[in-house]
Amino acid sequence: MARIFDVIEYADEMRDRIVQRFPEKGSGDFRIGSQVIVRESQAAVFFRDGQALDVFGPGRHTIATANVPRLIDFIGKAFNDRTPFTAEVYFVSMREFIDKKWGTPQPIIVRNPGMGLGVALLQGFGSYSFQVADPQQFVTQIVGSLGVYRTSEIEDRMRGVLLSDLTDLLGETAADHSVVDLIGLVNEMSAGVRAKAQDHFISLGLTLKSFIISNLKPSDKSAEELRNMGMLDMNTYTQLQAADAMLAAAENPSGGAGLTAGIGAGLGVGNVLQQSLQGMTGAQGQQAAAGAAAGGAMPDVMTPAEAAGFLKVSEEDVIAAIDSGDLKAKKLGNAVRISKKSLEEFLSG
């Protein structure tokens, strides 16, 4: 014989649960007159035949046709209001779920006109909080027939929405503000993301209570990592690598810091160096330029190996630049010679 429930309640604090179905599996047998206890920070949604009938707030409720208006359509008076009926109750936590974490798994690329490469890569992290606003909508649209629905089951979706709106807002804000300004506008951007994301949360029966950007900073990932993630095109990647080489040369002029292998072949080392040095200022930039342009006494005529030593690249890179026509050279039999003038023209772009 089916068990008939006279008291329906869920006393757990529901710290990590948004919804708890009663019973967790199957349907419950309730009779008219059964007591439903809904605790503070809870709501109870009644379902029968997959259809929501009513929502109860905190307090003690008695199941009757008066407080569940559509029940009369299913039961009728022939049963004298005592016959059990099958239904489910979904207890929904109405508390605010706080201190949920978000972060950028990959850097966000934004425009940064007039500085460096003209783009910047930002990373950020912070927290957010949310609350169920419409329990019936949330249960019918998100939970379905699940017995338990935890916060972890919807957090990925919420973080995805928040990161999408943050990326969109950074793109809009970067049009009128530098990266330095953006880092100083975290409170304004926090409010902006909350406003942008609110409609999506409402469509789920939720409300976004807060969104906080705790930190926003330039990415500390290397150019190689960013390229592997598909965040950089080849041109930007090459320029960043060249800039790293120039900084290394400035810090240790005699240490032989070289350019990344391959950037001389068809890409124009001179142009790369010139663009990289535009983003460097002061004594460090001047020192790097001097190290690249001098590299010791340059002879009037050089072999490819000598030119490679001056450029701090491989001999194969120099040969490739000659074959592509970027670097002018003379071939005498099997020997190849490069003039000082040709190398200077190559470096100047």
C-alpha positions in Angstrom: 0.0 0.0 0.0 1.3 3.4 -0.9 2.5 5.6 2.0 0.3 8.6 2.7 2.0 11.8 3.9 0.3 13.9 6.5 3.2 16.3 7.1 5.5 17.5 4.3 8.6 19.5 5.2 12.3 19.8 4.4 14.2 21.0 7.5 17.7 21.1 6.0 19.4 24.5 5.7 20.0 24.0 2.0 23.4 25.6 2.0 24.5 24.0 -1.3 21.0 23.0 -2.6 18.7 25.3 -4.5 15.9 22.8 -4.9 14.9 19.6 -3.0 12.1 17.5 -4.4 9.7 15.7 -2.0 9.6 12.8 -2.4 13.0 12.7 -4.1 11.9 9.9 -6.5 8.4 9.0 -7.7 5.2 10.8 -6.6 4.0 11.3 -3.1 0.5 10.4 -1.8 -1.0 13.4 -0.1 -4.5 13.7 1.3 -6.6 16.8 1.6 -5.9 18.2 5.0 -2.2 17.3 5.0 0.2 19.9 6.6 2.9 21.5 4.5 5.6 23.3 6.6 7.7 25.8 4.7 10.6 27.3 6.6 12.0 30.8 6.5 14.0 31.4 3.3 12.1 28.6 1.5 9.2 28.4 -0.9 7.3 25.2 -1.9 6.0 24.6 -5.4 3.3 21.9 -5.9 3.2 19.8 -9.0 0.6 17.3 -10.2 0.8 15.5 -13.6 3.9 17.6 -14.5 2.0 20.8 -13.9 2.6 23.5 -11.3 -0.5 24.2 -9.2 0.6 26.6 -6.5 3.5 28.2 -4.6 3.5 28.4 -0.8 5.7 30.8 1.2 7.0 30.4 4.8 4.6 29.0 7.3 2.2 26.0 7.9 -0.2 25.3 5.2 -3.1 22.9 4.9 -3.7 21.2 1.5 -7.2 22.1 0.5 -9.0 23.2 -2.6 -9.1 26.7 -1.3 -5.4 27.2 -1.3 -4.7 25.0 -4.3 -7.4 26.3 -6.6 -6.9 23.8 -9.5 -7.0 20.8 -7.2 -10.8 20.6 -7.5 -10.3 19.7 -11.2 -8.4 16.6 -10.3 -10.1 15.4 -7.1 -13.8 16.3 -7.2 -16.3 16.1 -4.3 -17.0 12.4 -4.7 -14.0 11.6 -2.5 -15.2 13.8 0.4 -11.9 15.7 0.5 -10.1 12.7 2.2 -8.9 10.6 -0.7 -5.1 10.8 -1.3 -3.8 12.1 -4.6 -0.3 11.8 -6.1 1.8 15.0 -6.4 5.3 16.3 -5.8 6.5 19.2 -3.7 9.6 21.1 -4.6 11.2 23.0 -1.7 13.2 26.0 -3.1 15.8 27.9 -1.2 15.1 31.6 -1.3 18.3 32.6 0.5 21.0 34.5 -1.2 23.9 32.3 -2.4 26.9 34.4 -1.7 30.7 34.4 -2.4 30.5 32.5 -5.6 33.8 32.8 -7.5 34.5 33.7 -11.1 37.8 34.2 -13.0 39.0 34.5 -16.6 40.3 31.1 -17.7 41.9 32.9 -20.7 43.0 36.5 -21.0 40.6 39.0 -22.5 42.0 41.0 -25.4 41.1 44.7 -25.5 42.2 47.6 -27.7 44.9 49.8 -26.2 45.5 52.5 -28.9 48.6 54.6 -28.7 50.4 52.2 -26.4 52.7 49.3 -27.3 51.1 46.9 -29.8 47.8 48.7 -29.6 46.2 45.8 -27.7 46.3 44.5 -24.2 45.5 41.2 -22.6 43.7 41.4 -19.2 42.9 38.8 -16.6 40.5 39.3 -13.7 38.8 37.5 -10.8 36.1 38.2 -8.2 32.9 37.0 -6.7 29.1 37.2 -7.3 25.9 36.3 -5.5 22.5 35.2 -6.7 19.0 34.4 -5.4 15.9 32.7 -6.7 13.3 35.3 -7.6 10.6 33.2 -9.2 10.6 29.6 -7.7 8.0 28.3 -10.0 9.8 29.5 -13.1 13.1 28.2 -11.9 11.7 24.8 -11.2 9.8 24.4 -14.4 12.5 25.9 -16.6 15.7 24.6 -15.1 15.2 21.9 -12.5 12.6 19.7 -14.3 12.0 16.4 -12.5 15.4 16.2 -10.8 15.2 15.1 -7.2 18.0 17.5 -6.1 19.4 20.6 -7.8 22.6 22.0 -6.3 24.3 25.3 -6.9 27.2 23.6 -8.7 24.9 22.5 -11.5 24.2 26.0 -12.6 27.4 27.9 -11.7 29.2 27.1 -15.0 26.3 28.6 -16.9 26.2 31.7 -14.7 30.0 32.2 -14.9 29.8 31.9 -18.7 27.1 34.7 -18.9 29.1 37.0 -16.5 32.4 36.5 -18.5 30.7 37.1 -21.8 29.2 40.4 -20.5 32.5 41.4 -18.9 34.3 40.9 -22.2 31.6 42.9 -24.0 31.8 45.7 -21.5 35.6 45.8 -21.6 35.4 46.1 -25.4 33.0 49.0 -25.2 34.9 50.8 -22.4 38.3 50.4 -24.0 37.1 52.5 -26.9 37.2 55.6 -24.7 39.7 54.6 -21.9 43.2 53.2 -21.8 44.0 50.0 -20.0 45.3 52.0 -17.1 42.0 53.7 -16.8 40.1 50.4 -17.1 42.0 49.0 -14.1 40.9 52.0 -12.1 37.2 51.6 -13.1 36.5 48.2 -11.5 33.6 49.5 -9.4 31.9 51.1 -12.4 32.5 48.0 -14.5 31.2 45.7 -11.8 27.9 47.6 -11.8 27.9 47.5 -15.6 28.2 43.7 -15.8 25.5 43.3 -13.1 23.1 45.4 -15.2 24.0 43.6 -18.5 23.6 40.1 -17.0 20.4 40.8 -15.1 18.0 40.0 -17.9 19.5 36.6 -18.5 19.3 35.8 -14.8 15.6 36.9 -14.7 14.8 34.7 -17.6 15.9 31.7 -15.4 13.8 32.8 -12.5 16.9 34.2 -10.7 18.3 37.6 -9.8 21.9 38.6 -9.7 22.4 40.2 -6.3 26.0 41.3 -6.7 29.0 41.1 -9.1 32.4 42.2 -7.8 35.7 42.6 -9.8 38.3 42.0 -7.1 41.3 42.4 -9.4 41.9 43.3 -13.0 45.4 43.2 -14.3 47.5 42.6 -17.5 48.0 39.0 -18.3 51.1 37.3 -16.9 51.0 34.6 -19.5 53.9 34.3 -22.0 53.5 35.1 -25.7 54.0 31.4 -26.5 51.2 30.4 -24.1 48.9 33.0 -25.6 49.7 31.9 -29.2 49.0 28.2 -28.3 45.6 29.3 -26.9 44.8 31.1 -30.2 44.8 34.5 -28.5 47.5 36.1 -30.7 47.9 36.3 -34.5 51.3 35.7 -36.0 52.2 39.3 -36.4 51.4 40.3 -32.8 53.2 37.1 -31.5 56.3 38.0 -33.5 56.4 41.5 -32.2 56.0 40.4 -28.6 58.9 37.9 -29.1 61.1 40.5 -30.6 60.3 43.0 -27.8 61.2 40.3 -25.2 64.5 39.8 -27.0 65.2 43.5 -27.0 64.5 43.7 -23.2 66.8 40.8 -22.6 69.5 42.5 -24.7 69.1 45.7 -22.8 69.4 44.0 -19.4 72.5 41.9 -20.6 74.1 43.5 -23.7 77.0 41.0 -23.7 74.9 38.0 -22.9 74.0 37.2 -26.6 70.2 37.4 -26.2 68.8 36.6 -29.6 65.7 37.0 -31.7 63.3 34.1 -31.9 64.4 31.7 -34.6 62.5 32.2 -37.9 61.4 35.8 -37.6 63.9 36.9 -40.3 62.5 34.6 -43.0 59.9 36.7 -45.0 58.7 38.7 -42.0 61.2 41.6 -42.0 63.4 41.7 -39.0 64.0 45.4 -39.4 60.2 46.2 -39.3 59.7 44.0 -36.2 62.6 45.6 -34.4 61.4 49.1 -35.3 57.8 48.4 -34.1 59.0 46.7 -30.9 61.3 49.6 -30.1 58.5 52.1 -30.5 57.0 50.7 -27.3 60.2 51.1 -25.3 61.2 54.5 -23.8 64.1 55.9 -21.8 67.6 54.6 -21.2 66.5 51.0 -21.5 65.1 51.5 -25.0 68.1 53.4 -26.1 70.4 50.7 -24.8 68.5 48.0 -26.6 68.6 50.0 -29.9 72.3 50.5 -29.5 72.9 46.8 -28.8 70.9 45.8 -31.9 72.4 48.4 -34.2 76.0 48.1 -33.1 76.7 44.5 -32.0 80.4 45.3 -32.3 82.3 46.7 -35.2 80.4 45.9 -38.5 82.8 45.1 -41.4 82.1 46.5 -44.8 81.6 43.0 -46.3 80.3 40.0 -44.4 79.5 36.3 -44.9 76.0 35.0 -44.0 77.5 33.5 -40.8 79.0 36.9 -39.8 75.7 38.7 -40.6 73.8 36.1 -38.5 76.2 36.7 -35.6 75.5 40.4 -35.8 71.7 39.9 -36.0 71.7 37.2 -33.3 69.8 34.8 -35.6 70.8 31.5 -37.3 72.7 31.5 -40.6 69.7 29.7 -42.1 67.5 32.7 -41.3 69.9 35.0 -43.1 70.0 32.7 -46.2 66.1 32.6 -46.1 66.0 36.4 -46.0 68.4 36.6 -49.0 66.4 34.0 -51.0 63.1 35.9 -50.3 64.7 39.2 -51.6 64.4 41.0 -48.2 68.2 41.1 -47.8 70.4 42.1 -50.8 73.6 40.0 -51.3 76.1 39.2 -54.0 76.9 35.6 -55.0 80.5 34.9 -56.2 80.6 31.3 -57.3 79.5 29.4 -54.3 80.3 32.2 -51.9 77.7 34.8 -50.7 78.7 38.2 -49.5 76.6 40.9 -47.8 77.6 44.5 -47.7 77.3 46.7 -44.6 75.0 49.0 -46.6 72.7 46.2 -47.5 72.4 45.0 -43.9 71.7 48.5 -42.7 69.0 48.9 -45.3 67.5 45.6 -44.2 67.5 46.6 -40.6 65.8 50.0 -41.4 63.0 48.2 -43.2 
